[in-house]
């Protein structure tokens, strides 16, 4: 009996010691990890923290960014009605190239590094965030999904345009047939009735077509001469009878592309505008906010210019144009206001905030990279108009690199 009691006490003591050792090791590990992640609670320099000054700078930021966005998007929308900034003018092309450089630098130099920094933050669990380059992966997937949306949207609008065009042609053909029956003139396609002067086999009709073509024959220039213009209207003096040699299908396709591009570009810009506005709004440091005011105002102006140019080229109705312009202009200020309202309770270094910020920044970067390279830069720089104008090429390339360089240099301060 005494042996069993001693054994029980020994087992209890041994178990207690094991539990105490496990608990102490766990406590030491937790403390060491928290010390290793001690920078999780430090989001900015405490010496520069000033809530009152930060609040005043946030108000200045809202006013400045809102004004810059409104001016940037309004210039191409209203300027398209003026001769100096028409969407088919050289000045607009060069300014759009500058804006494309700004958007490209925003994606590569600002959004993608910020997303990578957030998703590799030491506050996040090592698995899986430090085991895989998620920022690049999300950016790549966003680019591919943007390509898919671009393709599907283009197909949808092209079919919609085709249905409308076919209905218009049916109505036009029906009206022509009705007017022909009323006037007693039947269409030549009716096989049962011969048109005056038409012989069997339709020889006279064919000769008439050739004679008409010979009378209106003109040369279609190739090579360098073809660069003089894409659409020419020739009036042959037949009471306003003219021939337009522009391809209506190409014009329709171009219009469809502008509709899709403008909507996707606004999606990419708005998604990251919310993030940068929220990041500025939750900051308590005037040292952080002050350089962001100039950087974001500059950035918002030229993003607005690029978006306004795409909207102007898409030729939306007044209501749609106004809604898209207003939505772009107020997104960043609303993000700043929301960030200011939740600044006291929002922890930008929490796990959820870091993951959300990193994913959204990476997705926005992928969208903007695709839009800048494919729909803004390639669409203009690989066009026939650019290849036919050497001076426009030089100026556009200079403004493209200038915009990218200036926006990249802002990373030194913001």
C-alpha positions in Angstrom: 0.0 0.0 0.0 2.8 2.4 0.9 4.5 1.4 -2.4 1.4 2.3 -4.4 1.0 5.7 -2.6 4.7 6.6 -3.2 4.3 5.5 -6.9 1.2 7.6 -7.3 2.9 10.7 -5.8 5.9 10.2 -8.0 3.7 9.9 -11.1 1.7 13.0 -10.2 4.9 15.0 -9.5 6.4 13.8 -12.8 3.3 14.7 -14.7 3.1 18.1 -13.1 6.8 18.7 -13.9 6.1 17.7 -17.6 3.2 20.1 -17.8 5.1 22.9 -16.2 8.0 22.4 -18.6 5.7 22.4 -21.6 3.9 25.5 -20.4 7.1 27.3 -19.7 8.5 26.4 -23.1 5.3 27.6 -24.8 5.4 30.9 -22.8 9.1 31.5 -23.7 8.3 30.7 -27.4 5.4 33.2 -27.4 7.4 35.9 -25.7 10.4 35.4 -28.1 8.1 35.5 -31.1 6.3 38.6 -29.9 9.7 40.2 -29.4 10.8 39.1 -32.9 7.6 40.7 -34.2 7.9 43.8 -32.0 7.7 46.0 -35.0 4.1 44.9 -35.6 2.8 47.7 -33.4 5.0 50.4 -34.9 3.5 51.7 -38.0 5.2 55.1 -38.1 7.6 57.3 -36.1 6.1 58.1 -32.7 8.1 61.3 -32.6 6.2 62.6 -35.6 2.7 61.7 -34.3 0.4 64.6 -34.0 -3.3 63.9 -34.4 -4.4 67.5 -34.6 -1.9 68.4 -37.3 -2.6 65.2 -39.2 -6.3 66.0 -39.2 -5.7 69.4 -40.8 -3.4 67.8 -43.4 -6.1 65.2 -44.2 -8.6 68.0 -44.9 -6.0 69.7 -47.2 -5.4 66.3 -48.9 -9.1 65.8 -49.5 -9.5 69.2 -51.1 -6.3 69.0 -53.2 -6.9 65.4 -54.4 -10.5 66.1 -55.2 -9.6 69.3 -57.2 -6.8 67.5 -59.1 -9.0 64.6 -60.0 -11.8 66.9 -61.2 -9.5 69.0 -63.3 -7.7 66.0 -64.7 -10.8 64.2 -65.9 -12.5 67.3 -67.0 -9.8 68.5 -69.4 -10.2 65.7 -72.0 -14.0 65.6 -71.6 -14.5 69.3 -72.2 -11.4 69.8 -74.3 -12.7 67.3 -76.8 -15.2 69.9 -77.9 -12.4 72.3 -78.6 -10.0 72.2 -81.5 -6.8 72.3 -79.5 -7.5 69.0 -77.5 -9.7 66.9 -79.8 -9.3 63.2 -79.2 -7.9 62.7 -82.7 -5.3 65.5 -82.3 -1.6 65.1 -81.7 -1.6 67.1 -78.5 -4.1 64.7 -77.0 -2.0 61.7 -78.1 1.1 63.0 -76.4 -0.7 64.0 -73.2 -2.3 60.5 -73.1 1.2 59.0 -73.5 2.4 60.9 -70.5 -0.6 59.8 -68.5 0.0 56.2 -69.6 3.6 56.4 -68.2 2.2 57.7 -64.9 -0.2 54.8 -64.7 2.5 52.2 -65.6 4.8 53.7 -62.9 2.0 53.7 -60.4 1.5 50.0 -60.9 5.2 48.9 -61.0 6.8 51.3 -58.5 4.0 52.1 -56.1 1.2 49.5 -56.0 3.2 46.2 -56.6 6.0 47.0 -54.0 3.3 48.0 -51.5 1.4 44.8 -52.0 4.6 42.8 -51.7 5.6 44.6 -48.5 2.2 44.0 -46.9 2.0 40.3 -47.8 5.6 39.7 -46.5 5.2 41.7 -43.3 6.6 40.0 -40.2 3.3 40.4 -38.5 1.8 37.8 -40.8 2.2 34.0 -40.2 5.3 32.6 -41.9 3.1 29.9 -43.5 1.9 30.5 -46.2 2.7 34.2 -46.7 6.5 33.9 -46.6 6.6 30.7 -48.6 5.2 32.0 -51.8 5.4 35.3 -53.8 1.7 36.1 -53.5 1.9 39.7 -54.6 3.3 38.7 -58.1 0.8 35.8 -58.3 -2.2 38.1 -57.6 -0.9 40.7 -60.1 -0.5 38.1 -62.8 -3.9 36.6 -62.2 -5.4 40.1 -62.2 -3.8 40.8 -65.6 -5.1 37.5 -67.0 -8.6 38.1 -65.7 -8.5 41.7 -67.1 -7.6 40.1 -70.5 -10.6 37.8 -70.1 -13.0 40.6 -69.1 -11.6 42.7 -72.0 -12.3 40.0 -74.5 -15.7 39.1 -73.2 -16.8 42.7 -72.9 -15.6 43.5 -76.4 -17.5 40.4 -77.8 -20.6 41.5 -75.9 -20.6 45.1 -77.2 -19.7 44.0 -80.7 -22.7 41.7 -80.8 -24.9 44.4 -79.4 -23.7 46.8 -82.0 -24.2 44.1 -84.7 -27.8 43.6 -83.6 -28.5 47.3 -83.7 -26.9 47.7 -87.1 -28.8 44.7 -88.6 -32.1 46.2 -87.3 -31.3 49.5 -88.8 -30.4 47.9 -92.2 -33.6 45.9 -92.1 -35.6 49.1 -91.5 -33.8 50.9 -94.2 -34.3 48.1 -96.7 -37.9 47.9 -95.8 -38.5 51.6 -96.3 -36.7 51.5 -99.7 -38.8 48.6 -100.9 -42.0 50.3 -99.7 -41.1 53.6 -101.4 -40.2 51.7 -104.6 -43.5 50.0 -104.7 -45.4 53.2 -104.2 -43.5 55.0 -107.0 -43.8 52.0 -109.4 -40.1 51.3 -109.5 -39.1 47.8 -108.6 -35.7 46.7 -107.3 -33.4 45.1 -109.8 -33.1 42.0 -107.7 -36.6 40.9 -108.8 -36.1 38.2 -111.3 -39.6 38.3 -112.7 -39.4 41.9 -114.0 -36.8 43.4 -116.3 -35.4 46.8 -115.6 -35.6 49.2 -118.6 -32.7 48.6 -120.9 -31.7 45.3 -119.2 -31.0 42.4 -121.5 -31.1 38.7 -120.6 -28.4 37.7 -118.2 -28.3 41.2 -116.7 -25.6 42.4 -119.1 -26.8 45.9 -119.2 -26.8 46.0 -115.4 -23.2 44.8 -115.2 -22.1 47.3 -117.9 -23.8 50.0 -116.0 -22.0 49.1 -112.9 -18.6 49.1 -114.7 -19.4 52.4 -116.3 -20.3 53.9 -113.0 -17.1 52.5 -111.4 -15.0 53.9 -114.3 -16.6 57.3 -114.0 -15.8 57.4 -110.3 -12.5 55.6 -110.5 -9.8 56.9 -108.2 -6.5 55.6 -106.9 -6.1 54.2 -103.3 -2.6 55.2 -102.3 -0.3 52.7 -100.6 2.7 53.1 -98.4 3.7 56.6 -97.4 0.8 58.2 -99.3 -1.6 56.1 -97.2 -0.4 57.9 -94.1 -2.1 61.1 -95.2 -5.4 60.1 -93.7 -7.5 57.1 -92.8 -10.9 58.4 -94.0 -11.4 60.4 -97.2 -14.6 61.6 -98.6 -14.6 62.4 -102.3 -17.3 64.5 -103.7 -17.7 63.9 -107.5 -20.0 66.8 -108.1 -23.2 64.7 -108.4 -25.4 66.8 -106.2 -23.7 65.8 -103.0 -23.1 62.2 -104.1 -19.9 61.2 -102.3 -18.0 58.1 -101.4 -16.5 57.6 -98.0 -13.5 55.2 -97.9 -13.3 54.9 -94.2 -14.2 51.4 -92.9 -17.3 51.7 -90.8 -16.6 48.3 -89.3 -13.3 49.5 -88.0 -14.9 52.6 -86.6 -17.5 50.5 -84.8 -14.8 48.2 -83.5 -12.7 51.1 -82.3 -15.7 52.6 -80.5 -16.4 49.2 -78.8 -12.8 49.0 -77.6 -13.0 52.5 -76.1 -16.1 51.6 -74.2 -14.6 48.4 -72.7 -11.2 50.1 -72.0 -12.7 53.0 -70.2 -14.8 50.8 -67.9 -12.0 48.4 -67.0 -9.5 51.3 -66.5 -11.9 53.0 -64.1 -12.3 49.7 -62.2 -8.5 49.4 -61.8 -8.1 53.0 -60.8 -11.0 53.1 -58.4 -9.9 49.9 -56.6 -6.5 51.2 -55.7 -7.8 54.7 -55.0 -9.8 53.3 -52.1 -6.6 51.7 -50.7 -4.4 54.8 -50.9 -7.2 57.0 -49.5 -7.7 54.7 -46.6 -3.9 54.4 -46.0 -3.6 58.2 -45.8 -6.8 58.6 -43.7 -5.6 56.2 -40.9 -2.2 57.8 -40.6 -1.5 59.9 -37.5 1.8 61.3 -38.8 2.0 64.7 -40.6 5.5 63.5 -41.8 3.7 60.7 -43.7 0.7 62.7 -44.9 2.6 65.8 -46.1 4.5 64.3 -49.0 1.5 62.1 -49.9 -0.6 65.2 -50.7 1.6 66.3 -53.6 2.2 62.8 -54.8 -1.4 61.7 -54.8 -2.6 65.0 -56.3 -0.1 64.6 -59.2 -1.0 61.0 -59.6 -4.8 61.7 -59.5 -4.6 64.4 -62.1 -2.9 62.3 -64.7 -4.9 59.2 -64.0 -8.0 61.3 -64.4 -6.6 62.7 -67.7 -6.0 59.1 -69.0 -9.5 58.0 -67.9 -11.2 61.1 -69.2 -9.6 60.5 -72.6 -10.8 57.0 -72.8 -14.3 58.1 -71.7 -14.3 60.9 -74.3 -13.3 58.4 -77.1 -16.0 56.0 -76.0 -18.6 58.7 -76.6 -20.9 57.8 -73.7 -24.1 59.7 -73.2 -24.0 62.7 -70.8 -25.4 60.8 -67.8 -22.9 57.9 -68.0 -20.0 60.3 -68.6 -20.9 62.4 -65.6 -21.4 59.3 -63.3 -18.0 57.8 -64.3 -16.2 61.2 -63.8 -17.8 61.9 -60.5 -17.2 58.3 -59.2 -13.5 58.6 -60.1 -13.1 62.1 -58.6 -14.7 61.3 -55.2 -13.2 57.8 -54.6 -9.9 58.8 -53.0 -11.4 61.6 -50.9 -14.1 59.1 -49.6 -11.3 56.7 -48.8 -9.5 59.4 -46.8 -12.7 60.3 -45.0 -13.4 56.7 -44.1 -9.8 56.2 -42.9 -10.0 59.4 -40.8 -13.3 58.2 -39.2 -11.8 54.7 -38.2 -8.3 55.9 -37.4 -8.7 55.5 -33.7 -9.8 51.8 -33.9 -8.2 50.7 -37.2 -4.9 48.9 -36.9 -3.1 48.9 -40.2 -0.7 46.3 -39.0 -3.3 43.7 -38.1 -3.3 40.5 -40.0 -6.6 41.1 -41.7 -5.7 44.7 -42.7 -2.3 43.6 -44.1 -3.7 40.7 -46.1 -6.5 42.9 -47.5 -4.2 45.7 -48.4 -1.6 43.4 -50.0 -4.1 41.5 -52.1 -6.0 44.7 -53.3 -2.7 46.5 -54.1 -1.4 43.5 -56.1 -4.7 43.1 -58.0 -4.8 46.8 -58.8 -1.2 46.7 -60.0 -2.0 43.8 -62.3 -5.0 45.6 -63.8 -3.1 48.8 -64.3 -0.1 47.1 -65.9 -2.4 45.4 -68.4 -4.4 48.6 -69.1 -1.3 50.8 -69.4 0.7 48.4 -71.7 -2.1 46.9 -73.8 -5.0 49.4 -74.0 -3.1 52.7 -73.7 0.5 52.4 -74.8 0.3 49.6 -77.4 -3.0 50.9 -78.8 -1.5 54.3 -79.6 2.2 53.5 -80.2 1.5 50.6 -82.6 -1.2 52.4 -84.5 -0.8 53.5 -88.2 -1.1 57.1 -87.2 1.9 56.9 -84.9 4.0 55.0 -87.5 3.2 57.6 -90.1 4.3 60.6 -88.1 7.9 60.5 -87.0 7.7 63.7 -85.0 4.7 62.4 -83.1 6.6 59.3 -82.3 9.5 61.2 -80.8 7.4 63.5 -78.7 5.1 60.6 -77.6 8.0 58.4 -76.5 9.6 61.4 -74.6 6.4 62.2 -72.8 5.8 58.5 -72.0 9.2 58.1 -70.4 8.9 61.5 -68.7 5.6 60.5 -67.1 6.9 57.2 -65.9 10.1 58.8 -64.6 8.4 61.6 -62.7 5.9 59.2 -61.1 8.6 56.8 -60.2 10.7 59.6 -58.6 7.8 60.3 -56.2 8.6 57.0 -54.5 11.4 58.8 -52.8 8.9 60.8 -50.8 5.8 58.7 -50.8 
